[in-house]
């Protein structure tokens, strides 16, 4: 069982609140080999693909991983930056900003560890970083505002799979969703208002979310409902008439029926119908990534313009905007209520007294460190 070596343990160690910040993941490089490794891990997750394992492994390794990595690697190369993957770059900034914001709010001591569900840094490495920081309480925050078994539940699986190997597991709390949190909704609305102030308002605002198969929704996944509520609340904040906004779902693969309407079908139809201007917001993506920067801002832009549309704009994800960081800070603050780190000053005073007393009691019992 996994635990610190005895030589690493100290009776006067201070305790830390651990925050595991998790996003989907990214290849290590925009190369065919790196993308193949990433897709193999991602598409092997039974939460993502609900098919008999033996059959799916034949399809995955016999067909998909022989064809898709080359195409995906090319797409990743179009969005890769000097700092690497956009998703990972923004995630690192979010983690650093969130740790600072929590300290400013009087929460702590806190250690924020960044992890990706697939790829690097892994959930295992993130939990180990919190373990090394002596985090006896851990809050897991998947950066998926809308819950789905394909995303949020998969993070839960990976976290608990690792903790099964630990001798002393931390107190654990888990943020399932924040699709209707007021600060998150307001940050989205503000991002749209700022875009309008600089570029003007389009005839239609499209809320595009990543799709899931229809049978997942019919089986009880609440994702579709969460997406609809997020879009409705943002539209209400913006005072948008019903006919000026729409929800769509992107990124479908395979032959199954996915959540509808499909984003690409909507954009093609609107262009043909004579709609001249569209702006697209992707509220389900906490950071810009391949699905926003290439699929929406490039591929779907081409669909709309190629069908007769004249003006297309993608409104960036919340990324490391200050209002996004503050929203995440509020979400963390809500979920750690009752834990001592919720009040850093009071906790620091109590902890100093407790650790000193703990060491003295241990010394009297014969402890050497």
PyMOL commands that set and color helices and strands:
alter all, ss='L'
color gray80, all
select helices_A, chain A and resi 6-8+32-43+53-79+86-104+123-132+152-163+182-199+214-218+223-237+242-244+263-273+290-306+322-335+340-342+344-364
alter helices_A, ss='H'
color red, helices_A
select strands_A, chain A and resi 16-26+110-119+135-142+171-175+204-210+245-250+277-281+311-315
alter strands_A, ss='S'
color yellow, strands_A
deselect
rebuild
show_as cartoon
